[in-house]
């Protein structure tokens, strides 16, 4: 993320199945991504859709649980 201009990248605790979750700020957007042994996802939160990196991480965990079964 840092190589792509995403600042303040923060790694969040691994979730189920060792899921890696990282969120960062890119201009006014928040970008979160996850990766595990069966999936990879990237979520872009435009201004107003996630209030902080922690909020983005929480919402991304919910999205992942709905997408990955």
CHARMM-style PDB file with segment names, atoms N, HN, CA, C and O in Angstrom:
ATOM      1  N   UNK     1       0.824  -1.189   0.000  1.00  0.00      PROA
ATOM      2  CA  UNK     1       0.000   0.000   0.000  1.00  0.00      PROA
ATOM      3  C   UNK     1       0.871   1.257   0.000  1.00  0.00      PROA
ATOM      4  O   UNK     1       0.577   2.221  -0.707  1.00  0.00      PROA
ATOM      5  N   UNK     2       1.932   1.243   0.787  1.00  0.00      PROA
ATOM      6  HN  UNK     2       2.172   0.460   1.361  1.00  0.00      PROA
ATOM      7  CA  UNK     2       2.779   2.423   0.855  1.00  0.00      PROA
ATOM      8  C   UNK     2       3.378   2.768  -0.496  1.00  0.00      PROA
ATOM      9  O   UNK     2       3.543   3.948  -0.806  1.00  0.00      PROA
ATOM     10  N   UNK     3       3.708   1.774  -1.309  1.00  0.00      PROA
ATOM     11  HN  UNK     3       3.574   0.815  -1.057  1.00  0.00      PROA
ATOM     12  CA  UNK     3       4.282   2.010  -2.633  1.00  0.00      PROA
ATOM     13  C   UNK     3       3.267   2.642  -3.587  1.00  0.00      PROA
ATOM     14  O   UNK     3       3.658   3.217  -4.603  1.00  0.00      PROA
ATOM     15  N   UNK     4       1.996   2.546  -3.284  1.00  0.00      PROA
ATOM     16  HN  UNK     4       1.679   2.079  -2.459  1.00  0.00      PROA
ATOM     17  CA  UNK     4       0.923   3.084  -4.139  1.00  0.00      PROA
ATOM     18  C   UNK     4       0.371   4.416  -3.626  1.00  0.00      PROA
ATOM     19  O   UNK     4      -0.672   4.868  -4.100  1.00  0.00      PROA
ATOM     20  N   UNK     5       1.049   5.053  -2.668  1.00  0.00      PROA
ATOM     21  HN  UNK     5       1.896   4.686  -2.282  1.00  0.00      PROA
ATOM     22  CA  UNK     5       0.609   6.344  -2.172  1.00  0.00      PROA
ATOM     23  C   UNK     5      -0.404   6.295  -1.058  1.00  0.00      PROA
ATOM     24  O   UNK     5      -0.983   7.321  -0.701  1.00  0.00      PROA
ATOM     25  N   UNK     6      -0.628   5.124  -0.501  1.00  0.00      PROA
ATOM     26  HN  UNK     6      -0.158   4.291  -0.791  1.00  0.00      PROA
ATOM     27  CA  UNK     6      -1.550   4.984   0.627  1.00  0.00      PROA
ATOM     28  C   UNK     6      -0.764   5.280   1.896  1.00  0.00      PROA
ATOM     29  O   UNK     6       0.233   4.618   2.184  1.00  0.00      PROA
ATOM     30  N   UNK     7      -1.211   6.269   2.647  1.00  0.00      PROA
ATOM     31  HN  UNK     7      -2.020   6.807   2.412  1.00  0.00      PROA
ATOM     32  CA  UNK     7      -0.501   6.663   3.857  1.00  0.00      PROA
ATOM     33  C   UNK     7      -1.157   6.049   5.093  1.00  0.00      PROA
ATOM     34  O   UNK     7      -2.293   5.576   5.046  1.00  0.00      PROA
ATOM     35  N   UNK     8      -0.436   6.069   6.164  1.00  0.00      PROA
ATOM     36  HN  UNK     8       0.486   6.453   6.203  1.00  0.00      PROA
ATOM     37  CA  UNK     8      -0.963   5.593   7.456  1.00  0.00      PROA
ATOM     38  C   UNK     8      -1.472   4.164   7.400  1.00  0.00      PROA
ATOM     39  O   UNK     8      -2.400   3.816   8.130  1.00  0.00      PROA
ATOM     40  N   UNK     9      -0.889   3.330   6.553  1.00  0.00      PROA
ATOM     41  HN  UNK     9      -0.135   3.613   5.960  1.00  0.00      PROA
ATOM     42  CA  UNK     9      -1.333   1.937   6.451  1.00  0.00      PROA
ATOM     43  C   UNK     9      -1.206   1.269   7.816  1.00  0.00      PROA
ATOM     44  O   UNK     9      -0.194   1.407   8.503  1.00  0.00      PROA
ATOM     45  N   UNK    10      -2.239   0.556   8.184  1.00  0.00      PROA
ATOM     46  HN  UNK    10      -3.062   0.444   7.626  1.00  0.00      PROA
ATOM     47  CA  UNK    10      -2.284  -0.109   9.495  1.00  0.00      PROA
ATOM     48  C   UNK    10      -2.707  -1.559   9.287  1.00  0.00      PROA
ATOM     49  O   UNK    10      -3.679  -1.848   8.590  1.00  0.00      PROA
ATOM     50  N   UNK    11      -1.956  -2.459   9.906  1.00  0.00      PROA
ATOM     51  HN  UNK    11      -1.166  -2.224  10.472  1.00  0.00      PROA
ATOM     52  CA  UNK    11      -2.282  -3.884   9.858  1.00  0.00      PROA
ATOM     53  C   UNK    11      -3.189  -4.192  11.040  1.00  0.00      PROA
ATOM     54  O   UNK    11      -2.906  -3.802  12.173  1.00  0.00      PROA
ATOM     55  N   UNK    12      -4.266  -4.885  10.769  1.00  0.00      PROA
ATOM     56  HN  UNK    12      -4.496  -5.202   9.849  1.00  0.00      PROA
ATOM     57  CA  UNK    12      -5.217  -5.264  11.817  1.00  0.00      PROA
ATOM     58  C   UNK    12      -5.026  -6.736  12.153  1.00  0.00      PROA
ATOM     59  O   UNK    12      -4.499  -7.489  11.334  1.00  0.00      PROA
ATOM     60  N   UNK    13      -5.446  -7.163  13.346  1.00  0.00      PROA
ATOM     61  HN  UNK    13      -5.874  -6.552  14.011  1.00  0.00      PROA
ATOM     62  CA  UNK    13      -5.246  -8.560  13.761  1.00  0.00      PROA
ATOM     63  C   UNK    13      -5.833  -9.552  12.763  1.00  0.00      PROA
ATOM     64  O   UNK    13      -6.879  -9.317  12.158  1.00  0.00      PROA
ATOM     65  N   UNK    14      -5.133 -10.653  12.616  1.00  0.00      PROA
ATOM     66  HN  UNK    14      -4.284 -10.844  13.107  1.00  0.00      PROA
ATOM     67  CA  UNK    14      -5.590 -11.713  11.711  1.00  0.00      PROA
ATOM     68  C   UNK    14      -6.951 -12.216  12.157  1.00  0.00      PROA
ATOM     69  O   UNK    14      -7.212 -12.379  13.349  1.00  0.00      PROA
ATOM     70  N   UNK    15      -7.799 -12.453  11.194  1.00  0.00      PROA
ATOM     71  HN  UNK    15      -7.587 -12.321  10.226  1.00  0.00      PROA
ATOM     72  CA  UNK    15      -9.124 -12.974  11.484  1.00  0.00      PROA
ATOM     73  C   UNK    15      -9.155 -14.475  11.312  1.00  0.00      PROA
ATOM     74  O   UNK    15      -8.135 -15.154  11.430  1.00  0.00      PROA
ATOM     75  N   UNK    16     -10.342 -14.981  11.033  1.00  0.00      PROA
ATOM     76  HN  UNK    16     -11.171 -14.430  10.937  1.00  0.00      PROA
ATOM     77  CA  UNK    16     -10.530 -16.412  10.821  1.00  0.00      PROA
ATOM     78  C   UNK    16      -9.653 -16.893   9.673  1.00  0.00      PROA
ATOM     79  O   UNK    16      -9.476 -16.185   8.682  1.00  0.00      PROA
ATOM     80  N   UNK    17      -9.120 -18.064   9.805  1.00  0.00      PROA
ATOM     81  HN  UNK    17      -9.265 -18.639  10.610  1.00  0.00      PROA
ATOM     82  CA  UNK    17      -8.275 -18.681   8.777  1.00  0.00      PROA
ATOM     83  C   UNK    17      -7.015 -17.874   8.472  1.00  0.00      PROA
ATOM     84  O   UNK    17      -6.473 -17.976   7.372  1.00  0.00      PROA
ATOM     85  N   UNK    18      -6.540 -17.073   9.429  1.00  0.00      PROA
ATOM     86  HN  UNK    18      -6.980 -16.990  10.323  1.00  0.00      PROA
ATOM     87  CA  UNK    18      -5.316 -16.314   9.222  1.00  0.00      PROA
ATOM     88  C   UNK    18      -5.444 -15.156   8.263  1.00  0.00      PROA
ATOM     89  O   UNK    18      -4.460 -14.762   7.637  1.00  0.00      PROA
ATOM     90  N   UNK    19      -6.624 -14.608   8.134  1.00  0.00      PROA
ATOM     91  HN  UNK    19      -7.423 -14.928   8.643  1.00  0.00      PROA
ATOM     92  CA  UNK    19      -6.861 -13.501   7.221  1.00  0.00      PROA
ATOM     93  C   UNK    19      -6.005 -12.299   7.592  1.00  0.00      PROA
ATOM     94  O   UNK    19      -6.018 -11.854   8.740  1.00  0.00      PROA
ATOM     95  N   UNK    20      -5.267 -11.778   6.630  1.00  0.00      PROA
ATOM     96  HN  UNK    20      -5.257 -12.139   5.698  1.00  0.00      PROA
ATOM     97  CA  UNK    20      -4.511 -10.545   6.823  1.00  0.00      PROA
ATOM     98  C   UNK    20      -5.395  -9.383   6.383  1.00  0.00      PROA
ATOM     99  O   UNK    20      -6.034  -9.459   5.334  1.00  0.00      PROA
ATOM    100  N   UNK    21      -5.440  -8.318   7.162  1.00  0.00      PROA
ATOM    101  HN  UNK    21      -4.921  -8.256   8.014  1.00  0.00      PROA
ATOM    102  CA  UNK    21      -6.274  -7.160   6.855  1.00  0.00      PROA
ATOM    103  C   UNK    21      -5.454  -5.895   7.050  1.00  0.00      PROA
ATOM    104  O   UNK    21      -4.861  -5.685   8.108  1.00  0.00      PROA
ATOM    105  N   UNK    22      -5.424  -5.045   6.011  1.00  0.00      PROA
ATOM    106  HN  UNK    22      -5.906  -5.216   5.151  1.00  0.00      PROA
ATOM    107  CA  UNK    22      -4.675  -3.793   6.049  1.00  0.00      PROA
ATOM    108  C   UNK    22      -5.588  -2.681   5.547  1.00  0.00      PROA
ATOM    109  O   UNK    22      -6.304  -2.852   4.561  1.00  0.00      PROA
ATOM    110  N   UNK    23      -5.557  -1.535   6.236  1.00  0.00      PROA
ATOM    111  HN  UNK    23      -4.974  -1.396   7.037  1.00  0.00      PROA
ATOM    112  CA  UNK    23      -6.303  -0.365   5.792  1.00  0.00      PROA
ATOM    113  C   UNK    23      -5.374   0.845   5.795  1.00  0.00      PROA
ATOM    114  O   UNK    23      -4.443   0.926   6.596  1.00  0.00      PROA
ATOM    115  N   UNK    24      -5.642   1.784   4.886  1.00  0.00      PROA
ATOM    116  HN  UNK    24      -6.399   1.718   4.235  1.00  0.00      PROA
ATOM    117  CA  UNK    24      -4.850   2.999   4.806  1.00  0.00      PROA
ATOM    118  C   UNK    24      -5.630   4.118   4.152  1.00  0.00      PROA
ATOM    119  O   UNK    24      -6.708   3.910   3.594  1.00  0.00      PROA
ATOM    120  N   UNK    25      -5.058   5.318   4.233  1.00  0.00      PROA
ATOM    121  HN  UNK    25      -4.183   5.487   4.687  1.00  0.00      PROA
ATOM    122  CA  UNK    25      -5.685   6.517   3.680  1.00  0.00      PROA
ATOM    123  C   UNK    25      -5.048   6.832   2.330  1.00  0.00      PROA
ATOM    124  O   UNK    25      -3.822   6.855   2.216  1.00  0.00      PROA
ATOM    125  N   UNK    26      -5.862   7.075   1.311  1.00  0.00      PROA
ATOM    126  HN  UNK    26      -6.857   7.057   1.403  1.00  0.00      PROA
ATOM    127  CA  UNK    26      -5.393   7.495  -0.009  1.00  0.00      PROA
ATOM    128  C   UNK    26      -6.154   8.766  -0.370  1.00  0.00      PROA
ATOM    129  O   UNK    26      -7.310   8.709  -0.789  1.00  0.00      PROA
ATOM    130  N   UNK    27      -5.509   9.895  -0.208  1.00  0.00      PROA
ATOM    131  HN  UNK    27      -4.569   9.942   0.132  1.00  0.00      PROA
ATOM    132  CA  UNK    27      -6.144  11.201  -0.353  1.00  0.00      PROA
ATOM    133  C   UNK    27      -7.323  11.255   0.602  1.00  0.00      PROA
ATOM    134  O   UNK    27      -7.114  11.194   1.813  1.00  0.00      PROA
ATOM    135  N   UNK    28      -8.544  11.366   0.118  1.00  0.00      PROA
ATOM    136  HN  UNK    28      -8.714  11.415  -0.867  1.00  0.00      PROA
ATOM    137  CA  UNK    28      -9.691  11.449   1.026  1.00  0.00      PROA
ATOM    138  C   UNK    28     -10.421  10.113   1.178  1.00  0.00      PROA
ATOM    139  O   UNK    28     -11.432  10.032   1.875  1.00  0.00      PROA
ATOM    140  N   UNK    29      -9.906   9.065   0.525  1.00  0.00      PROA
ATOM    141  HN  UNK    29      -9.085   9.131  -0.041  1.00  0.00      PROA
ATOM    142  CA  UNK    29     -10.533   7.745   0.580  1.00  0.00      PROA
ATOM    143  C   UNK    29      -9.813   6.840   1.583  1.00  0.00      PROA
ATOM    144  O   UNK    29      -8.642   7.048   1.901  1.00  0.00      PROA
ATOM    145  N   UNK    30     -10.529   5.844   2.066  1.00  0.00      PROA
ATOM    146  HN  UNK    30     -11.480   5.674   1.807  1.00  0.00      PROA
ATOM    147  CA  UNK    30      -9.939   4.782   2.885  1.00  0.00      PROA
ATOM    148  C   UNK    30      -9.970   3.512   2.054  1.00  0.00      PROA
ATOM    149  O   UNK    30     -11.002   3.144   1.493  1.00  0.00      PROA
ATOM    150  N   UNK    31      -8.826   2.849   1.984  1.00  0.00      PROA
ATOM    151  HN  UNK    31      -7.988   3.147   2.439  1.00  0.00      PROA
ATOM    152  CA  UNK    31      -8.717   1.600   1.234  1.00  0.00      PROA
ATOM    153  C   UNK    31      -8.373   0.486   2.211  1.00  0.00      PROA
ATOM    154  O   UNK    31      -7.442   0.614   3.006  1.00  0.00      PROA
ATOM    155  N   UNK    32      -9.124  -0.600   2.150  1.00  0.00      PROA
ATOM    156  HN  UNK    32      -9.881  -0.703   1.505  1.00  0.00      PROA
ATOM    157  CA  UNK    32      -8.846  -1.774   2.971  1.00  0.00      PROA
ATOM    158  C   UNK    32      -8.702  -2.986   2.055  1.00  0.00      PROA
ATOM    159  O   UNK    32      -9.395  -3.104   1.045  1.00  0.00      PROA
ATOM    160  N   UNK    33      -7.802  -3.872   2.421  1.00  0.00      PROA
ATOM    161  HN  UNK    33      -7.239  -3.777   3.241  1.00  0.00      PROA
ATOM    162  CA  UNK    33      -7.660  -5.109   1.648  1.00  0.00      PROA
ATOM    163  C   UNK    33      -7.448  -6.272   2.599  1.00  0.00      PROA
ATOM    164  O   UNK    33      -6.886  -6.122   3.684  1.00  0.00      PROA
ATOM    165  N   UNK    34      -7.914  -7.440   2.161  1.00  0.00      PROA
ATOM    166  HN  UNK    34      -8.370  -7.562   1.279  1.00  0.00      PROA
ATOM    167  CA  UNK    34      -7.694  -8.658   2.929  1.00  0.00      PROA
ATOM    168  C   UNK    34      -7.124  -9.723   2.016  1.00  0.00      PROA
ATOM    169  O   UNK    34      -7.269  -9.665   0.795  1.00  0.00      PROA
ATOM    170  N   UNK    35      -6.487 -10.678   2.620  1.00  0.00      PROA
ATOM    171  HN  UNK    35      -6.370 -10.726   3.612  1.00  0.00      PROA
ATOM    172  CA  UNK    35      -5.980 -11.838   1.884  1.00  0.00      PROA
ATOM    173  C   UNK    35      -5.930 -13.017   2.841  1.00  0.00      PROA
ATOM    174  O   UNK    35      -5.562 -12.872   4.007  1.00  0.00      PROA
ATOM    175  N   UNK    36      -6.300 -14.173   2.340  1.00  0.00      PROA
ATOM    176  HN  UNK    36      -6.599 -14.291   1.393  1.00  0.00      PROA
ATOM    177  CA  UNK    36      -6.156 -15.420   3.092  1.00  0.00      PROA
ATOM    178  C   UNK    36      -5.877 -16.531   2.090  1.00  0.00      PROA
ATOM    179  O   UNK    36      -5.579 -16.252   0.929  1.00  0.00      PROA
ATOM    180  N   UNK    37      -5.965 -17.756   2.511  1.00  0.00      PROA
ATOM    181  HN  UNK    37      -6.207 -17.983   3.454  1.00  0.00      PROA
ATOM    182  CA  UNK    37      -5.606 -18.858   1.624  1.00  0.00      PROA
ATOM    183  C   UNK    37      -6.623 -19.138   0.518  1.00  0.00      PROA
ATOM    184  O   UNK    37      -6.331 -19.916  -0.389  1.00  0.00      PROA
ATOM    185  N   UNK    38      -7.811 -18.524   0.569  1.00  0.00      PROA
ATOM    186  HN  UNK    38      -8.049 -17.892   1.306  1.00  0.00      PROA
ATOM    187  CA  UNK    38      -8.827 -18.765  -0.463  1.00  0.00      PROA
ATOM    188  C   UNK    38      -9.354 -17.503  -1.134  1.00  0.00      PROA
ATOM    189  O   UNK    38     -10.083 -17.595  -2.122  1.00  0.00      PROA
ATOM    190  N   UNK    39      -9.003 -16.331  -0.625  1.00  0.00      PROA
ATOM    191  HN  UNK    39      -8.411 -16.256   0.177  1.00  0.00      PROA
ATOM    192  CA  UNK    39      -9.587 -15.121  -1.202  1.00  0.00      PROA
ATOM    193  C   UNK    39      -8.671 -13.912  -1.047  1.00  0.00      PROA
ATOM    194  O   UNK    39      -7.735 -13.894  -0.248  1.00  0.00      PROA
ATOM    195  N   UNK    40      -8.991 -12.904  -1.853  1.00  0.00      PROA
ATOM    196  HN  UNK    40      -9.752 -12.919  -2.502  1.00  0.00      PROA
ATOM    197  CA  UNK    40      -8.316 -11.616  -1.809  1.00  0.00      PROA
ATOM    198  C   UNK    40      -9.369 -10.571  -2.123  1.00  0.00      PROA
ATOM    199  O   UNK    40     -10.160 -10.757  -3.048  1.00  0.00      PROA
ATOM    200  N   UNK    41      -9.399  -9.488  -1.385  1.00  0.00      PROA
ATOM    201  HN  UNK    41      -8.756  -9.337  -0.634  1.00  0.00      PROA
ATOM    202  CA  UNK    41     -10.382  -8.446  -1.657  1.00  0.00      PROA
ATOM    203  C   UNK    41      -9.835  -7.071  -1.353  1.00  0.00      PROA
ATOM    204  O   UNK    41      -8.996  -6.903  -0.468  1.00  0.00      PROA
ATOM    205  N   UNK    42     -10.315  -6.087  -2.095  1.00  0.00      PROA
ATOM    206  HN  UNK    42     -10.996  -6.223  -2.815  1.00  0.00      PROA
ATOM    207  CA  UNK    42      -9.954  -4.689  -1.884  1.00  0.00      PROA
ATOM    208  C   UNK    42     -11.245  -3.885  -1.861  1.00  0.00      PROA
ATOM    209  O   UNK    42     -12.093  -4.023  -2.743  1.00  0.00      PROA
ATOM    210  N   UNK    43     -11.382  -3.045  -0.841  1.00  0.00      PROA
ATOM    211  HN  UNK    43     -10.693  -2.934  -0.125  1.00  0.00      PROA
ATOM    212  CA  UNK    43     -12.589  -2.234  -0.689  1.00  0.00      PROA
ATOM    213  C   UNK    43     -12.172  -0.771  -0.611  1.00  0.00      PROA
ATOM    214  O   UNK    43     -11.282  -0.415   0.162  1.00  0.00      PROA
ATOM    215  N   UNK    44     -12.813   0.075  -1.409  1.00  0.00      PROA
ATOM    216  HN  UNK    44     -13.536  -0.214  -2.036  1.00  0.00      PROA
ATOM    217  CA  UNK    44     -12.551   1.507  -1.414  1.00  0.00      PROA
ATOM    218  C   UNK    44     -13.737   2.215  -0.769  1.00  0.00      PROA
ATOM    219  O   UNK    44     -14.873   2.079  -1.223  1.00  0.00      PROA
ATOM    220  N   UNK    45     -13.468   2.966   0.286  1.00  0.00      PROA
ATOM    221  HN  UNK    45     -12.545   3.077   0.655  1.00  0.00      PROA
ATOM    222  CA  UNK    45     -14.512   3.739   0.967  1.00  0.00      PROA
ATOM    223  C   UNK    45     -14.338   5.207   0.604  1.00  0.00      PROA
ATOM    224  O   UNK    45     -13.361   5.839   1.007  1.00  0.00      PROA
ATOM    225  N   UNK    46     -15.274   5.746  -0.149  1.00  0.00      PROA
ATOM    226  HN  UNK    46     -16.067   5.233  -0.477  1.00  0.00      PROA
ATOM    227  CA  UNK    46     -15.280   7.172  -0.474  1.00  0.00      PROA
ATOM    228  C   UNK    46     -15.575   7.959   0.800  1.00  0.00      PROA
ATOM    229  O   UNK    46     -16.070   7.391   1.773  1.00  0.00      PROA
ATOM    230  N   UNK    47     -15.280   9.247   0.807  1.00  0.00      PROA
ATOM    231  HN  UNK    47     -14.878   9.708   0.016  1.00  0.00      PROA
ATOM    232  CA  UNK    47     -15.535  10.058   2.002  1.00  0.00      PROA
ATOM    233  C   UNK    47     -16.962   9.892   2.518  1.00  0.00      PROA
ATOM    234  O   UNK    47     -17.923   9.953   1.751  1.00  0.00      PROA
ATOM    235  N   UNK    48     -17.082   9.684   3.806  1.00  0.00      PROA
ATOM    236  HN  UNK    48     -16.302   9.634   4.429  1.00  0.00      PROA
ATOM    237  CA  UNK    48     -18.384   9.535   4.439  1.00  0.00      PROA
ATOM    238  C   UNK    48     -18.849   8.098   4.620  1.00  0.00      PROA
ATOM    239  O   UNK    48     -19.808   7.854   5.353  1.00  0.00      PROA
ATOM    240  N   UNK    49     -18.190   7.134   3.965  1.00  0.00      PROA
ATOM    241  HN  UNK    49     -17.412   7.332   3.370  1.00  0.00      PROA
ATOM    242  CA  UNK    49     -18.617   5.738   4.081  1.00  0.00      PROA
ATOM    243  C   UNK    49     -17.854   4.971   5.158  1.00  0.00      PROA
ATOM    244  O   UNK    49     -18.318   3.924   5.610  1.00  0.00      PROA
ATOM    245  N   UNK    50     -16.699   5.470   5.572  1.00  0.00      PROA
ATOM    246  HN  UNK    50     -16.322   6.320   5.205  1.00  0.00      PROA
ATOM    247  CA  UNK    50     -15.953   4.914   6.706  1.00  0.00      PROA
ATOM    248  C   UNK    50     -15.338   6.100   7.436  1.00  0.00      PROA
ATOM    249  O   UNK    50     -14.691   6.946   6.819  1.00  0.00      PROA
ATOM    250  N   UNK    51     -15.537   6.161   8.725  1.00  0.00      PROA
ATOM    251  HN  UNK    51     -16.063   5.474   9.227  1.00  0.00      PROA
ATOM    252  CA  UNK    51     -15.106   7.330   9.488  1.00  0.00      PROA
ATOM    253  C   UNK    51     -13.638   7.279   9.905  1.00  0.00      PROA
ATOM    254  O   UNK    51     -13.058   8.307  10.255  1.00  0.00      PROA
ATOM    255  N   UNK    52     -13.033   6.092   9.872  1.00  0.00      PROA
ATOM    256  HN  UNK    52     -13.503   5.257   9.588  1.00  0.00      PROA
ATOM    257  CA  UNK    52     -11.644   5.933  10.295  1.00  0.00      PROA
ATOM    258  C   UNK    52     -11.100   4.623   9.736  1.00  0.00      PROA
ATOM    259  O   UNK    52     -11.842   3.837   9.147  1.00  0.00      PROA
ATOM    260  N   UNK    53      -9.814   4.396   9.920  1.00  0.00      PROA
ATOM    261  HN  UNK    53      -9.211   5.035  10.398  1.00  0.00      PROA
ATOM    262  CA  UNK    53      -9.237   3.120   9.500  1.00  0.00      PROA
ATOM    263  C   UNK    53      -9.870   1.972  10.273  1.00  0.00      PROA
ATOM    264  O   UNK    53     -10.134   0.912   9.704  1.00  0.00      PROA
ATOM    265  N   UNK    54     -10.114   2.171  11.554  1.00  0.00      PROA
ATOM    266  HN  UNK    54      -9.899   3.032  12.016  1.00  0.00      PROA
ATOM    267  CA  UNK    54     -10.747   1.123  12.362  1.00  0.00      PROA
ATOM    268  C   UNK    54     -12.152   0.817  11.860  1.00  0.00      PROA
ATOM    269  O   UNK    54     -12.550  -0.345  11.791  1.00  0.00      PROA
ATOM    270  N   UNK    55     -12.898   1.851  11.513  1.00  0.00      PROA
ATOM    271  HN  UNK    55     -12.575   2.796  11.569  1.00  0.00      PROA
ATOM    272  CA  UNK    55     -14.248   1.660  10.985  1.00  0.00      PROA
ATOM    273  C   UNK    55     -14.188   0.933   9.639  1.00  0.00      PROA
ATOM    274  O   UNK    55     -14.984   0.030   9.383  1.00  0.00      PROA
ATOM    275  N   UNK    56     -13.252   1.324   8.788  1.00  0.00      PROA
ATOM    276  HN  UNK    56     -12.605   2.057   8.995  1.00  0.00      PROA
ATOM    277  CA  UNK    56     -13.076   0.642   7.507  1.00  0.00      PROA
ATOM    278  C   UNK    56     -12.733  -0.826   7.696  1.00  0.00      PROA
ATOM    279  O   UNK    56     -13.250  -1.684   6.980  1.00  0.00      PROA
ATOM    280  N   UNK    57     -11.865  -1.119   8.657  1.00  0.00      PROA
ATOM    281  HN  UNK    57     -11.445  -0.422   9.239  1.00  0.00      PROA
ATOM    282  CA  UNK    57     -11.489  -2.512   8.935  1.00  0.00      PROA
ATOM    283  C   UNK    57     -12.698  -3.310   9.404  1.00  0.00      PROA
ATOM    284  O   UNK    57     -12.905  -4.443   8.969  1.00  0.00      PROA
ATOM    285  N   UNK    58     -13.492  -2.726  10.285  1.00  0.00      PROA
ATOM    286  HN  UNK    58     -13.324  -1.806  10.638  1.00  0.00      PROA
ATOM    287  CA  UNK    58     -14.678  -3.409  10.795  1.00  0.00      PROA
ATOM    288  C   UNK    58     -15.662  -3.713   9.661  1.00  0.00      PROA
ATOM    289  O   UNK    58     -16.195  -4.820   9.578  1.00  0.00      PROA
ATOM    290  N   UNK    59     -15.900  -2.734   8.798  1.00  0.00      PROA
ATOM    291  HN  UNK    59     -15.467  -1.835   8.866  1.00  0.00      PROA
ATOM    292  CA  UNK    59     -16.818  -2.933   7.681  1.00  0.00      PROA
ATOM    293  C   UNK    59     -16.265  -3.941   6.675  1.00  0.00      PROA
ATOM    294  O   UNK    59     -17.016  -4.731   6.104  1.00  0.00      PROA
ATOM    295  N   UNK    60     -14.959  -3.910   6.461  1.00  0.00      PROA
ATOM    296  HN  UNK    60     -14.348  -3.269   6.925  1.00  0.00      PROA
ATOM    297  CA  UNK    60     -14.349  -4.855   5.533  1.00  0.00      PROA
ATOM    298  C   UNK    60     -14.442  -6.281   6.055  1.00  0.00      PROA
ATOM    299  O   UNK    60     -14.623  -7.215   5.274  1.00  0.00      PROA
ATOM    300  N   UNK    61     -14.323  -6.458   7.356  1.00  0.00      PROA
ATOM    301  HN  UNK    61     -14.176  -5.699   7.991  1.00  0.00      PROA
ATOM    302  CA  UNK    61     -14.504  -7.800   7.939  1.00  0.00      PROA
ATOM    303  C   UNK    61     -15.919  -8.310   7.685  1.00  0.00      PROA
ATOM    304  O   UNK    61     -16.116  -9.492   7.403  1.00  0.00      PROA
ATOM    305  N   UNK    62     -16.906  -7.412   7.786  1.00  0.00      PROA
ATOM    306  HN  UNK    62     -16.746  -6.451   8.015  1.00  0.00      PROA
ATOM    307  CA  UNK    62     -18.302  -7.791   7.526  1.00  0.00      PROA
ATOM    308  C   UNK    62     -18.489  -8.163   6.051  1.00  0.00      PROA
ATOM    309  O   UNK    62     -19.165  -9.140   5.729  1.00  0.00      PROA
ATOM    310  N   UNK    63     -17.885  -7.376   5.170  1.00  0.00      PROA
ATOM    311  HN  UNK    63     -17.336  -6.582   5.432  1.00  0.00      PROA
ATOM    312  CA  UNK    63     -17.987  -7.667   3.736  1.00  0.00      PROA
ATOM    313  C   UNK    63     -17.358  -9.011   3.425  1.00  0.00      PROA
ATOM    314  O   UNK    63     -17.935  -9.820   2.699  1.00  0.00      PROA
ATOM    315  N   UNK    64     -16.155  -9.254   3.982  1.00  0.00      PROA
ATOM    316  HN  UNK    64     -15.686  -8.597   4.571  1.00  0.00      PROA
ATOM    317  CA  UNK    64     -15.469 -10.521   3.740  1.00  0.00      PROA
ATOM    318  C   UNK    64     -16.307 -11.692   4.207  1.00  0.00      PROA
ATOM    319  O   UNK    64     -16.410 -12.698   3.505  1.00  0.00      PROA
ATOM    320  N   UNK    65     -16.912 -11.577   5.385  1.00  0.00      PROA
ATOM    321  HN  UNK    65     -16.828 -10.759   5.955  1.00  0.00      PROA
ATOM    322  CA  UNK    65     -17.695 -12.702   5.901  1.00  0.00      PROA
ATOM    323  C   UNK    65     -18.930 -12.968   5.037  1.00  0.00      PROA
ATOM    324  O   UNK    65     -19.399 -14.104   4.963  1.00  0.00      PROA
ATOM    325  N   UNK    66     -19.458 -11.928   4.385  1.00  0.00      PROA
ATOM    326  HN  UNK    66     -19.077 -11.005   4.445  1.00  0.00      PROA
ATOM    327  CA  UNK    66     -20.607 -12.129   3.488  1.00  0.00      PROA
ATOM    328  C   UNK    66     -20.196 -12.709   2.145  1.00  0.00      PROA
ATOM    329  O   UNK    66     -20.985 -13.404   1.504  1.00  0.00      PROA
ATOM    330  N   UNK    67     -18.964 -12.433   1.707  1.00  0.00      PROA
ATOM    331  HN  UNK    67     -18.322 -11.868   2.228  1.00  0.00      PROA
ATOM    332  CA  UNK    67     -18.508 -12.872   0.389  1.00  0.00      PROA
ATOM    333  C   UNK    67     -17.858 -14.235   0.434  1.00  0.00      PROA
ATOM    334  O   UNK    67     -18.085 -15.057  -0.454  1.00  0.00      PROA
ATOM    335  N   UNK    68     -17.057 -14.491   1.446  1.00  0.00      PROA
ATOM    336  HN  UNK    68     -16.872 -13.823   2.167  1.00  0.00      PROA
ATOM    337  CA  UNK    68     -16.298 -15.745   1.535  1.00  0.00      PROA
ATOM    338  C   UNK    68     -17.069 -16.709   2.430  1.00  0.00      PROA
ATOM    339  O   UNK    68     -17.328 -16.421   3.599  1.00  0.00      PROA
ATOM    340  N   UNK    69     -17.424 -17.836   1.872  1.00  0.00      PROA
ATOM    341  HN  UNK    69     -17.213 -18.070   0.923  1.00  0.00      PROA
ATOM    342  CA  UNK    69     -18.174 -18.849   2.641  1.00  0.00      PROA
ATOM    343  C   UNK    69     -17.378 -20.116   2.750  1.00  0.00      PROA
ATOM    344  OT1 UNK    69     -17.837 -21.083   3.358  1.00  0.00      PROA
TER     345      UNK     69
END
